[in-house]
Structures are given as C-alpha cells and as structure tokens.
Amino acid sequence: MKRHCIYLIIASVIFCLSFSACSKAKDEESGKGAIDKMTDRAAERAVKKIKTPIDKARAIQEKEGERTKATDEAVKEQ
C-alpha cells in the first residue's frame, strides 16, 4: 500500500510539472515583457502627437486648394 501511495505521489508531481513547464514556455513566447509594452505605448503616443497636427494641416491645405479652385472658376466665368 505504501508503494502505491509513493507511485501515485511521484506520478502526480511529474504530471503537474509537465503542465506547468508547457504553460510557461507558451507565455514567454507569445507575451511581451513590461518594458516592451511600455515602449510600444510610448511610441504610439508619440506618433499620434506628431501625426495629429500634420493631418490637420493637410486638411486645411486641401480646403484652401478647393477654395482657390472655386475662386479661379468664378474669375474665369466673369
């Protein structure tokens, strides 16, 4: 009876270790570290802060171009 208990304990320890080893390897491969996540967030914020004024300027430039075309067409009609 003691042998059965010992074998059962050894088997359960091996079973638990095998599943915990598999889950750790999977987490390390798929997940990013905290530093990488913070770096990515900072980069996204920087890009957003740089692109926002540029996009606004482009929109204003397009509107100005439309107004210029409308003015040119009005002058040509007269």
PDB file with SEQRES, HELIX, SHEET and CRYST1 records, atoms N, CA, C and O in Angstrom:
SEQRES   1 A   78  MET LYS ARG HIS CYS ILE TYR LEU ILE ILE ALA SER VAL          
SEQRES   2 A   78  ILE PHE CYS LEU SER PHE SER ALA CYS SER LYS ALA LYS          
SEQRES   3 A   78  ASP GLU GLU SER GLY LYS GLY ALA ILE ASP LYS MET THR          
SEQRES   4 A   78  ASP ARG ALA ALA GLU ARG ALA VAL LYS LYS ILE LYS THR          
SEQRES   5 A   78  PRO ILE ASP LYS ALA ARG ALA ILE GLN GLU LYS GLU GLY          
SEQRES   6 A   78  GLU ARG THR LYS ALA THR ASP GLU ALA VAL LYS GLU GLN          
HELIX    1 AA1 LYS A    2  SER A   30  1                                  29    
HELIX    2 AA2 ALA A   34  GLU A   77  1                                  44    
CRYST1    1.000    1.000    1.000  90.00  90.00  90.00 P 1           1          
ATOM      1  N   MET A   1       0.820  -1.183   0.000  1.00  0.00           N  
ATOM      2  CA  MET A   1       0.000   0.000   0.000  1.00  0.00           C  
ATOM      3  C   MET A   1       0.871   1.257   0.000  1.00  0.00           C  
ATOM      4  O   MET A   1       0.534   2.247  -0.649  1.00  0.00           O  
ATOM      5  N   LYS A   2       1.986   1.216   0.725  1.00  0.00           N  
ATOM      6  CA  LYS A   2       2.872   2.371   0.771  1.00  0.00           C  
ATOM      7  C   LYS A   2       3.478   2.631  -0.604  1.00  0.00           C  
ATOM      8  O   LYS A   2       3.674   3.781  -0.996  1.00  0.00           O  
ATOM      9  N   ARG A   3       3.772   1.557  -1.334  1.00  0.00           N  
ATOM     10  CA  ARG A   3       4.347   1.722  -2.675  1.00  0.00           C  
ATOM     11  C   ARG A   3       3.346   2.391  -3.605  1.00  0.00           C  
ATOM     12  O   ARG A   3       3.717   3.235  -4.421  1.00  0.00           O  
ATOM     13  N   HIS A   4       2.105   2.023  -3.487  1.00  0.00           N  
ATOM     14  CA  HIS A   4       1.087   2.629  -4.347  1.00  0.00           C  
ATOM     15  C   HIS A   4       0.968   4.126  -4.068  1.00  0.00           C  
ATOM     16  O   HIS A   4       0.826   4.922  -4.997  1.00  0.00           O  
ATOM     17  N   CYS A   5       1.024   4.505  -2.813  1.00  0.00           N  
ATOM     18  CA  CYS A   5       0.955   5.918  -2.453  1.00  0.00           C  
ATOM     19  C   CYS A   5       2.170   6.669  -2.988  1.00  0.00           C  
ATOM     20  O   CYS A   5       2.036   7.777  -3.507  1.00  0.00           O  
ATOM     21  N   ILE A   6       3.343   6.077  -2.868  1.00  0.00           N  
ATOM     22  CA  ILE A   6       4.562   6.722  -3.359  1.00  0.00           C  
ATOM     23  C   ILE A   6       4.503   6.879  -4.875  1.00  0.00           C  
ATOM     24  O   ILE A   6       4.843   7.939  -5.401  1.00  0.00           O  
ATOM     25  N   TYR A   7       4.073   5.831  -5.582  1.00  0.00           N  
ATOM     26  CA  TYR A   7       3.962   5.915  -7.041  1.00  0.00           C  
ATOM     27  C   TYR A   7       2.919   6.949  -7.458  1.00  0.00           C  
ATOM     28  O   TYR A   7       3.104   7.674  -8.436  1.00  0.00           O  
ATOM     29  N   LEU A   8       1.845   7.008  -6.720  1.00  0.00           N  
ATOM     30  CA  LEU A   8       0.799   7.983  -7.026  1.00  0.00           C  
ATOM     31  C   LEU A   8       1.320   9.416  -6.820  1.00  0.00           C  
ATOM     32  O   LEU A   8       1.042  10.299  -7.632  1.00  0.00           O  
ATOM     33  N   ILE A   9       2.058   9.639  -5.758  1.00  0.00           N  
ATOM     34  CA  ILE A   9       2.613  10.961  -5.489  1.00  0.00           C  
ATOM     35  C   ILE A   9       3.638  11.339  -6.552  1.00  0.00           C  
ATOM     36  O   ILE A   9       3.631  12.469  -7.040  1.00  0.00           O  
ATOM     37  N   ILE A  10       4.508  10.420  -6.913  1.00  0.00           N  
ATOM     38  CA  ILE A  10       5.519  10.695  -7.944  1.00  0.00           C  
ATOM     39  C   ILE A  10       4.851  10.989  -9.286  1.00  0.00           C  
ATOM     40  O   ILE A  10       5.245  11.917  -9.993  1.00  0.00           O  
ATOM     41  N   ALA A  11       3.847  10.199  -9.627  1.00  0.00           N  
ATOM     42  CA  ALA A  11       3.145  10.407 -10.891  1.00  0.00           C  
ATOM     43  C   ALA A  11       2.435  11.758 -10.902  1.00  0.00           C  
ATOM     44  O   ALA A  11       2.454  12.453 -11.917  1.00  0.00           O  
ATOM     45  N   SER A  12       1.811  12.140  -9.792  1.00  0.00           N  
ATOM     46  CA  SER A  12       1.112  13.426  -9.757  1.00  0.00           C  
ATOM     47  C   SER A  12       2.090  14.595  -9.824  1.00  0.00           C  
ATOM     48  O   SER A  12       1.783  15.613 -10.444  1.00  0.00           O  
ATOM     49  N   VAL A  13       3.262  14.471  -9.198  1.00  0.00           N  
ATOM     50  CA  VAL A  13       4.266  15.527  -9.270  1.00  0.00           C  
ATOM     51  C   VAL A  13       4.770  15.685 -10.703  1.00  0.00           C  
ATOM     52  O   VAL A  13       4.887  16.805 -11.201  1.00  0.00           O  
ATOM     53  N   ILE A  14       5.065  14.584 -11.357  1.00  0.00           N  
ATOM     54  CA  ILE A  14       5.528  14.634 -12.748  1.00  0.00           C  
ATOM     55  C   ILE A  14       4.446  15.232 -13.652  1.00  0.00           C  
ATOM     56  O   ILE A  14       4.736  16.027 -14.546  1.00  0.00           O  
ATOM     57  N   PHE A  15       3.217  14.840 -13.407  1.00  0.00           N  
ATOM     58  CA  PHE A  15       2.084  15.345 -14.188  1.00  0.00           C  
ATOM     59  C   PHE A  15       1.960  16.864 -14.030  1.00  0.00           C  
ATOM     60  O   PHE A  15       1.808  17.581 -15.019  1.00  0.00           O  
ATOM     61  N   CYS A  16       2.023  17.349 -12.800  1.00  0.00           N  
ATOM     62  CA  CYS A  16       1.908  18.791 -12.543  1.00  0.00           C  
ATOM     63  C   CYS A  16       3.084  19.561 -13.140  1.00  0.00           C  
ATOM     64  O   CYS A  16       2.892  20.629 -13.720  1.00  0.00           O  
ATOM     65  N   LEU A  17       4.274  19.040 -13.006  1.00  0.00           N  
ATOM     66  CA  LEU A  17       5.447  19.713 -13.551  1.00  0.00           C  
ATOM     67  C   LEU A  17       5.410  19.790 -15.069  1.00  0.00           C  
ATOM     68  O   LEU A  17       5.819  20.791 -15.658  1.00  0.00           O  
ATOM     69  N   SER A  18       4.923  18.743 -15.690  1.00  0.00           N  
ATOM     70  CA  SER A  18       4.883  18.750 -17.158  1.00  0.00           C  
ATOM     71  C   SER A  18       3.923  19.813 -17.670  1.00  0.00           C  
ATOM     72  O   SER A  18       4.222  20.473 -18.665  1.00  0.00           O  
ATOM     73  N   PHE A  19       2.777  19.999 -17.020  1.00  0.00           N  
ATOM     74  CA  PHE A  19       1.838  21.015 -17.467  1.00  0.00           C  
ATOM     75  C   PHE A  19       2.314  22.423 -17.124  1.00  0.00           C  
ATOM     76  O   PHE A  19       2.092  23.351 -17.902  1.00  0.00           O  
ATOM     77  N   SER A  20       2.947  22.596 -16.005  1.00  0.00           N  
ATOM     78  CA  SER A  20       3.438  23.932 -15.663  1.00  0.00           C  
ATOM     79  C   SER A  20       4.598  24.332 -16.570  1.00  0.00           C  
ATOM     80  O   SER A  20       4.746  25.514 -16.882  1.00  0.00           O  
ATOM     81  N   ALA A  21       5.412  23.391 -16.995  1.00  0.00           N  
ATOM     82  CA  ALA A  21       6.522  23.700 -17.903  1.00  0.00           C  
ATOM     83  C   ALA A  21       5.993  24.101 -19.269  1.00  0.00           C  
ATOM     84  O   ALA A  21       6.548  25.004 -19.896  1.00  0.00           O  
ATOM     85  N   CYS A  22       4.958  23.471 -19.739  1.00  0.00           N  
ATOM     86  CA  CYS A  22       4.385  23.807 -21.042  1.00  0.00           C  
ATOM     87  C   CYS A  22       3.747  25.186 -21.023  1.00  0.00           C  
ATOM     88  O   CYS A  22       3.888  25.945 -21.981  1.00  0.00           O  
ATOM     89  N   SER A  23       3.058  25.515 -19.962  1.00  0.00           N  
ATOM     90  CA  SER A  23       2.382  26.808 -19.916  1.00  0.00           C  
ATOM     91  C   SER A  23       3.387  27.945 -19.800  1.00  0.00           C  
ATOM     92  O   SER A  23       3.137  29.016 -20.354  1.00  0.00           O  
ATOM     93  N   LYS A  24       4.488  27.775 -19.122  1.00  0.00           N  
ATOM     94  CA  LYS A  24       5.496  28.822 -19.001  1.00  0.00           C  
ATOM     95  C   LYS A  24       6.154  29.107 -20.341  1.00  0.00           C  
ATOM     96  O   LYS A  24       6.369  30.268 -20.689  1.00  0.00           O  
ATOM     97  N   ALA A  25       6.468  28.090 -21.079  1.00  0.00           N  
ATOM     98  CA  ALA A  25       7.105  28.286 -22.384  1.00  0.00           C  
ATOM     99  C   ALA A  25       6.170  29.016 -23.336  1.00  0.00           C  
ATOM    100  O   ALA A  25       6.619  29.840 -24.133  1.00  0.00           O  
ATOM    101  N   LYS A  26       4.912  28.733 -23.267  1.00  0.00           N  
ATOM    102  CA  LYS A  26       3.940  29.362 -24.139  1.00  0.00           C  
ATOM    103  C   LYS A  26       3.791  30.845 -23.796  1.00  0.00           C  
ATOM    104  O   LYS A  26       3.698  31.680 -24.695  1.00  0.00           O  
ATOM    105  N   ASP A  27       3.770  31.173 -22.513  1.00  0.00           N  
ATOM    106  CA  ASP A  27       3.632  32.558 -22.089  1.00  0.00           C  
ATOM    107  C   ASP A  27       4.842  33.390 -22.490  1.00  0.00           C  
ATOM    108  O   ASP A  27       4.690  34.543 -22.893  1.00  0.00           O  
ATOM    109  N   GLU A  28       6.020  32.835 -22.387  1.00  0.00           N  
ATOM    110  CA  GLU A  28       7.229  33.574 -22.720  1.00  0.00           C  
ATOM    111  C   GLU A  28       7.314  33.876 -24.202  1.00  0.00           C  
ATOM    112  O   GLU A  28       7.806  34.937 -24.588  1.00  0.00           O  
ATOM    113  N   GLU A  29       6.849  32.971 -25.033  1.00  0.00           N  
ATOM    114  CA  GLU A  29       6.938  33.178 -26.471  1.00  0.00           C  
ATOM    115  C   GLU A  29       5.915  34.193 -26.952  1.00  0.00           C  
ATOM    116  O   GLU A  29       6.242  35.070 -27.751  1.00  0.00           O  
ATOM    117  N   SER A  30       4.682  34.087 -26.477  1.00  0.00           N  
ATOM    118  CA  SER A  30       3.621  34.911 -27.024  1.00  0.00           C  
ATOM    119  C   SER A  30       3.528  36.283 -26.365  1.00  0.00           C  
ATOM    120  O   SER A  30       3.115  37.242 -27.017  1.00  0.00           O  
ATOM    121  N   GLY A  31       3.895  36.403 -25.107  1.00  0.00           N  
ATOM    122  CA  GLY A  31       3.731  37.670 -24.404  1.00  0.00           C  
ATOM    123  C   GLY A  31       4.956  38.544 -24.475  1.00  0.00           C  
ATOM    124  O   GLY A  31       6.085  38.063 -24.580  1.00  0.00           O  
ATOM    125  N   LYS A  32       4.710  39.847 -24.415  1.00  0.00           N  
ATOM    126  CA  LYS A  32       5.805  40.800 -24.389  1.00  0.00           C  
ATOM    127  C   LYS A  32       6.096  41.143 -22.936  1.00  0.00           C  
ATOM    128  O   LYS A  32       5.240  41.010 -22.062  1.00  0.00           O  
ATOM    129  N   GLY A  33       7.289  41.574 -22.707  1.00  0.00           N  
ATOM    130  CA  GLY A  33       7.668  41.997 -21.372  1.00  0.00           C  
ATOM    131  C   GLY A  33       7.067  43.354 -21.047  1.00  0.00           C  
ATOM    132  O   GLY A  33       6.550  44.039 -21.929  1.00  0.00           O  
ATOM    133  N   ALA A  34       7.136  43.734 -19.802  1.00  0.00           N  
ATOM    134  CA  ALA A  34       6.562  45.003 -19.367  1.00  0.00           C  
ATOM    135  C   ALA A  34       7.267  46.183 -20.029  1.00  0.00           C  
ATOM    136  O   ALA A  34       6.632  47.178 -20.379  1.00  0.00           O  
ATOM    137  N   ILE A  35       8.565  46.068 -20.196  1.00  0.00           N  
ATOM    138  CA  ILE A  35       9.321  47.164 -20.821  1.00  0.00           C  
ATOM    139  C   ILE A  35       8.928  47.317 -22.287  1.00  0.00           C  
ATOM    140  O   ILE A  35       8.774  48.434 -22.780  1.00  0.00           O  
ATOM    141  N   ASP A  36       8.765  46.194 -22.978  1.00  0.00           N  
ATOM    142  CA  ASP A  36       8.358  46.262 -24.385  1.00  0.00           C  
ATOM    143  C   ASP A  36       6.975  46.878 -24.524  1.00  0.00           C  
ATOM    144  O   ASP A  36       6.737  47.675 -25.432  1.00  0.00           O  
ATOM    145  N   LYS A  37       6.063  46.516 -23.634  1.00  0.00           N  
ATOM    146  CA  LYS A  37       4.712  47.077 -23.691  1.00  0.00           C  
ATOM    147  C   LYS A  37       4.735  48.579 -23.443  1.00  0.00           C  
ATOM    148  O   LYS A  37       4.052  49.338 -24.130  1.00  0.00           O  
ATOM    149  N   MET A  38       5.524  49.004 -22.460  1.00  0.00           N  
ATOM    150  CA  MET A  38       5.613  50.439 -22.166  1.00  0.00           C  
ATOM    151  C   MET A  38       6.257  51.197 -23.323  1.00  0.00           C  
ATOM    152  O   MET A  38       5.850  52.314 -23.643  1.00  0.00           O  
ATOM    153  N   THR A  39       7.254  50.594 -23.943  1.00  0.00           N  
ATOM    154  CA  THR A  39       7.914  51.223 -25.088  1.00  0.00           C  
ATOM    155  C   THR A  39       6.944  51.364 -26.252  1.00  0.00           C  
ATOM    156  O   THR A  39       6.906  52.401 -26.914  1.00  0.00           O  
ATOM    157  N   ASP A  40       6.158  50.317 -26.500  1.00  0.00           N  
ATOM    158  CA  ASP A  40       5.174  50.371 -27.584  1.00  0.00           C  
ATOM    159  C   ASP A  40       4.129  51.456 -27.332  1.00  0.00           C  
ATOM    160  O   ASP A  40       3.763  52.197 -28.244  1.00  0.00           O  
ATOM    161  N   ARG A  41       3.650  51.545 -26.086  1.00  0.00           N  
ATOM    162  CA  ARG A  41       2.658  52.575 -25.760  1.00  0.00           C  
ATOM    163  C   ARG A  41       3.239  53.971 -25.948  1.00  0.00           C  
ATOM    164  O   ARG A  41       2.580  54.853 -26.499  1.00  0.00           O  
ATOM    165  N   ALA A  42       4.461  54.169 -25.492  1.00  0.00           N  
ATOM    166  CA  ALA A  42       5.100  55.482 -25.639  1.00  0.00           C  
ATOM    167  C   ALA A  42       5.294  55.830 -27.110  1.00  0.00           C  
ATOM    168  O   ALA A  42       5.103  56.978 -27.511  1.00  0.00           O  
ATOM    169  N   ALA A  43       5.668  54.851 -27.900  1.00  0.00           N  
ATOM    170  CA  ALA A  43       5.855  55.083 -29.336  1.00  0.00           C  
ATOM    171  C   ALA A  43       4.530  55.432 -30.006  1.00  0.00           C  
ATOM    172  O   ALA A  43       4.479  56.323 -30.854  1.00  0.00           O  
ATOM    173  N   GLU A  44       3.457  54.735 -29.632  1.00  0.00           N  
ATOM    174  CA  GLU A  44       2.145  55.034 -30.216  1.00  0.00           C  
ATOM    175  C   GLU A  44       1.692  56.444 -29.856  1.00  0.00           C  
ATOM    176  O   GLU A  44       1.149  57.161 -30.697  1.00  0.00           O  
ATOM    177  N   ARG A  45       1.917  56.839 -28.605  1.00  0.00           N  
ATOM    178  CA  ARG A  45       1.542  58.194 -28.188  1.00  0.00           C  
ATOM    179  C   ARG A  45       2.348  59.244 -28.946  1.00  0.00           C  
ATOM    180  O   ARG A  45       1.799  60.260 -29.373  1.00  0.00           O  
ATOM    181  N   ALA A  46       3.642  59.003 -29.112  1.00  0.00           N  
ATOM    182  CA  ALA A  46       4.494  59.957 -29.824  1.00  0.00           C  
ATOM    183  C   ALA A  46       4.056  60.094 -31.275  1.00  0.00           C  
ATOM    184  O   ALA A  46       3.974  61.204 -31.801  1.00  0.00           O  
ATOM    185  N   VAL A  47       3.777  58.977 -31.914  1.00  0.00           N  
ATOM    186  CA  VAL A  47       3.335  59.010 -33.314  1.00  0.00           C  
ATOM    187  C   VAL A  47       2.015  59.757 -33.422  1.00  0.00           C  
ATOM    188  O   VAL A  47       1.822  60.551 -34.343  1.00  0.00           O  
ATOM    189  N   LYS A  48       1.110  59.508 -32.490  1.00  0.00           N  
ATOM    190  CA  LYS A  48      -0.201  60.181 -32.524  1.00  0.00           C  
ATOM    191  C   LYS A  48      -0.036  61.689 -32.348  1.00  0.00           C  
ATOM    192  O   LYS A  48      -0.681  62.476 -33.042  1.00  0.00           O  
ATOM    193  N   LYS A  49       0.830  62.086 -31.418  1.00  0.00           N  
ATOM    194  CA  LYS A  49       1.023  63.515 -31.175  1.00  0.00           C  
ATOM    195  C   LYS A  49       1.703  64.203 -32.359  1.00  0.00           C  
ATOM    196  O   LYS A  49       1.478  65.389 -32.600  1.00  0.00           O  
ATOM    197  N   ILE A  50       2.519  63.476 -33.086  1.00  0.00           N  
ATOM    198  CA  ILE A  50       3.180  64.057 -34.254  1.00  0.00           C  
ATOM    199  C   ILE A  50       2.228  64.090 -35.445  1.00  0.00           C  
ATOM    200  O   ILE A  50       2.196  65.072 -36.187  1.00  0.00           O  
ATOM    201  N   LYS A  51       1.459  63.033 -35.631  1.00  0.00           N  
ATOM    202  CA  LYS A  51       0.597  62.946 -36.807  1.00  0.00           C  
ATOM    203  C   LYS A  51      -0.624  63.855 -36.734  1.00  0.00           C  
ATOM    204  O   LYS A  51      -1.105  64.319 -37.768  1.00  0.00           O  
ATOM    205  N   THR A  52      -1.132  64.117 -35.544  1.00  0.00           N  
ATOM    206  CA  THR A  52      -2.350  64.920 -35.412  1.00  0.00           C  
ATOM    207  C   THR A  52      -2.193  66.310 -36.025  1.00  0.00           C  
ATOM    208  O   THR A  52      -3.033  66.692 -36.840  1.00  0.00           O  
ATOM    209  N   PRO A  53      -1.172  67.081 -35.683  1.00  0.00           N  
ATOM    210  CA  PRO A  53      -1.035  68.404 -36.319  1.00  0.00           C  
ATOM    211  C   PRO A  53      -0.779  68.314 -37.822  1.00  0.00           C  
ATOM    212  O   PRO A  53      -1.248  69.156 -38.588  1.00  0.00           O  
ATOM    213  N   ILE A  54      -0.041  67.301 -38.237  1.00  0.00           N  
ATOM    214  CA  ILE A  54       0.236  67.138 -39.671  1.00  0.00           C  
ATOM    215  C   ILE A  54      -1.061  66.848 -40.424  1.00  0.00           C  
ATOM    216  O   ILE A  54      -1.297  67.402 -41.498  1.00  0.00           O  
ATOM    217  N   ASP A  55      -1.899  65.982 -39.862  1.00  0.00           N  
ATOM    218  CA  ASP A  55      -3.180  65.673 -40.510  1.00  0.00           C  
ATOM    219  C   ASP A  55      -4.079  66.904 -40.567  1.00  0.00           C  
ATOM    220  O   ASP A  55      -4.764  67.127 -41.566  1.00  0.00           O  
ATOM    221  N   LYS A  56      -4.081  67.702 -39.505  1.00  0.00           N  
ATOM    222  CA  LYS A  56      -4.884  68.928 -39.505  1.00  0.00           C  
ATOM    223  C   LYS A  56      -4.378  69.899 -40.558  1.00  0.00           C  
ATOM    224  O   LYS A  56      -5.171  70.533 -41.254  1.00  0.00           O  
ATOM    225  N   ALA A  57      -3.075  70.017 -40.675  1.00  0.00           N  
ATOM    226  CA  ALA A  57      -2.502  70.913 -41.677  1.00  0.00           C  
ATOM    227  C   ALA A  57      -2.843  70.449 -43.088  1.00  0.00           C  
ATOM    228  O   ALA A  57      -3.144  71.268 -43.956  1.00  0.00           O  
ATOM    229  N   ARG A  58      -2.799  69.164 -43.316  1.00  0.00           N  
ATOM    230  CA  ARG A  58      -3.166  68.634 -44.643  1.00  0.00           C  
ATOM    231  C   ARG A  58      -4.634  68.909 -44.955  1.00  0.00           C  
ATOM    232  O   ARG A  58      -4.975  69.253 -46.087  1.00  0.00           O  
ATOM    233  N   ALA A  59      -5.499  68.759 -43.960  1.00  0.00           N  
ATOM    234  CA  ALA A  59      -6.922  69.025 -44.177  1.00  0.00           C  
ATOM    235  C   ALA A  59      -7.152  70.490 -44.516  1.00  0.00           C  
ATOM    236  O   ALA A  59      -7.950  70.812 -45.396  1.00  0.00           O  
ATOM    237  N   ILE A  60      -6.457  71.369 -43.821  1.00  0.00           N  
ATOM    238  CA  ILE A  60      -6.585  72.801 -44.105  1.00  0.00           C  
ATOM    239  C   ILE A  60      -6.039  73.124 -45.492  1.00  0.00           C  
ATOM    240  O   ILE A  60      -6.605  73.951 -46.207  1.00  0.00           O  
ATOM    241  N   GLN A  61      -4.949  72.480 -45.872  1.00  0.00           N  
ATOM    242  CA  GLN A  61      -4.363  72.707 -47.196  1.00  0.00           C  
ATOM    243  C   GLN A  61      -5.329  72.249 -48.293  1.00  0.00           C  
ATOM    244  O   GLN A  61      -5.455  72.910 -49.324  1.00  0.00           O  
ATOM    245  N   GLU A  62      -6.001  71.134 -48.074  1.00  0.00           N  
ATOM    246  CA  GLU A  62      -6.974  70.660 -49.062  1.00  0.00           C  
ATOM    247  C   GLU A  62      -8.138  71.644 -49.189  1.00  0.00           C  
ATOM    248  O   GLU A  62      -8.589  71.936 -50.296  1.00  0.00           O  
ATOM    249  N   LYS A  63      -8.622  72.152 -48.057  1.00  0.00           N  
ATOM    250  CA  LYS A  63      -9.722  73.127 -48.100  1.00  0.00           C  
ATOM    251  C   LYS A  63      -9.286  74.399 -48.813  1.00  0.00           C  
ATOM    252  O   LYS A  63     -10.049  74.979 -49.585  1.00  0.00           O  
ATOM    253  N   GLU A  64      -8.067  74.825 -48.554  1.00  0.00           N  
ATOM    254  CA  GLU A  64      -7.549  76.020 -49.204  1.00  0.00           C  
ATOM    255  C   GLU A  64      -7.446  75.809 -50.718  1.00  0.00           C  
ATOM    256  O   GLU A  64      -7.745  76.708 -51.503  1.00  0.00           O  
ATOM    257  N   GLY A  65      -7.021  74.617 -51.108  1.00  0.00           N  
ATOM    258  CA  GLY A  65      -6.940  74.305 -52.534  1.00  0.00           C  
ATOM    259  C   GLY A  65      -8.315  74.319 -53.187  1.00  0.00           C  
ATOM    260  O   GLY A  65      -8.458  74.797 -54.312  1.00  0.00           O  
ATOM    261  N   GLU A  66      -9.322  73.805 -52.502  1.00  0.00           N  
ATOM    262  CA  GLU A  66     -10.686  73.827 -53.034  1.00  0.00           C  
ATOM    263  C   GLU A  66     -11.194  75.257 -53.177  1.00  0.00           C  
ATOM    264  O   GLU A  66     -11.845  75.593 -54.167  1.00  0.00           O  
ATOM    265  N   ARG A  67     -10.898  76.095 -52.191  1.00  0.00           N  
ATOM    266  CA  ARG A  67     -11.327  77.495 -52.267  1.00  0.00           C  
ATOM    267  C   ARG A  67     -10.634  78.217 -53.412  1.00  0.00           C  
ATOM    268  O   ARG A  67     -11.245  79.035 -54.100  1.00  0.00           O  
ATOM    269  N   THR A  68      -9.364  77.914 -53.611  1.00  0.00           N  
ATOM    270  CA  THR A  68      -8.621  78.535 -54.703  1.00  0.00           C  
ATOM    271  C   THR A  68      -9.203  78.125 -56.052  1.00  0.00           C  
ATOM    272  O   THR A  68      -9.349  78.955 -56.949  1.00  0.00           O  
ATOM    273  N   LYS A  69      -9.532  76.851 -56.192  1.00  0.00           N  
ATOM    274  CA  LYS A  69     -10.146  76.386 -57.448  1.00  0.00           C  
ATOM    275  C   LYS A  69     -11.492  77.052 -57.675  1.00  0.00           C  
ATOM    276  O   LYS A  69     -11.816  77.452 -58.793  1.00  0.00           O  
ATOM    277  N   ALA A  70     -12.271  77.169 -56.611  1.00  0.00           N  
ATOM    278  CA  ALA A  70     -13.580  77.811 -56.753  1.00  0.00           C  
ATOM    279  C   ALA A  70     -13.426  79.279 -57.143  1.00  0.00           C  
ATOM    280  O   ALA A  70     -14.196  79.795 -57.953  1.00  0.00           O  
ATOM    281  N   THR A  71     -12.449  79.935 -56.574  1.00  0.00           N  
ATOM    282  CA  THR A  71     -12.194  81.341 -56.910  1.00  0.00           C  
ATOM    283  C   THR A  71     -11.728  81.469 -58.361  1.00  0.00           C  
ATOM    284  O   THR A  71     -12.170  82.364 -59.081  1.00  0.00           O  
ATOM    285  N   ASP A  72     -10.848  80.587 -58.781  1.00  0.00           N  
ATOM    286  CA  ASP A  72     -10.363  80.613 -60.177  1.00  0.00           C  
ATOM    287  C   ASP A  72     -11.496  80.376 -61.160  1.00  0.00           C  
ATOM    288  O   ASP A  72     -11.552  81.029 -62.202  1.00  0.00           O  
ATOM    289  N   GLU A  73     -12.391  79.464 -60.853  1.00  0.00           N  
ATOM    290  CA  GLU A  73     -13.517  79.171 -61.736  1.00  0.00           C  
ATOM    291  C   GLU A  73     -14.484  80.365 -61.792  1.00  0.00           C  
ATOM    292  O   GLU A  73     -15.052  80.679 -62.838  1.00  0.00           O  
ATOM    293  N   ALA A  74     -14.650  81.008 -60.651  1.00  0.00           N  
ATOM    294  CA  ALA A  74     -15.541  82.185 -60.626  1.00  0.00           C  
ATOM    295  C   ALA A  74     -14.949  83.313 -61.457  1.00  0.00           C  
ATOM    296  O   ALA A  74     -15.675  84.019 -62.157  1.00  0.00           O  
ATOM    297  N   VAL A  75     -13.632  83.484 -61.383  1.00  0.00           N  
ATOM    298  CA  VAL A  75     -12.972  84.532 -62.162  1.00  0.00           C  
ATOM    299  C   VAL A  75     -13.068  84.219 -63.655  1.00  0.00           C  
ATOM    300  O   VAL A  75     -13.266  85.130 -64.460  1.00  0.00           O  
ATOM    301  N   LYS A  76     -12.931  82.948 -64.039  1.00  0.00           N  
ATOM    302  CA  LYS A  76     -12.992  82.554 -65.447  1.00  0.00           C  
ATOM    303  C   LYS A  76     -14.388  82.768 -66.009  1.00  0.00           C  
ATOM    304  O   LYS A  76     -14.526  83.097 -67.187  1.00  0.00           O  
ATOM    305  N   GLU A  77     -15.412  82.592 -65.211  1.00  0.00           N  
ATOM    306  CA  GLU A  77     -16.785  82.751 -65.680  1.00  0.00           C  
ATOM    307  C   GLU A  77     -17.135  84.220 -65.948  1.00  0.00           C  
ATOM    308  O   GLU A  77     -18.006  84.516 -66.765  1.00  0.00           O  
ATOM    309  N   GLN A  78     -16.468  85.110 -65.274  1.00  0.00           N  
ATOM    310  CA  GLN A  78     -16.794  86.536 -65.463  1.00  0.00           C  
ATOM    311  C   GLN A  78     -16.142  87.050 -66.664  1.00  0.00           C  
ATOM    312  O   GLN A  78     -16.294  88.226 -66.993  1.00  0.00           O  
TER     313      GLN A  78                                                      
END                                                                             
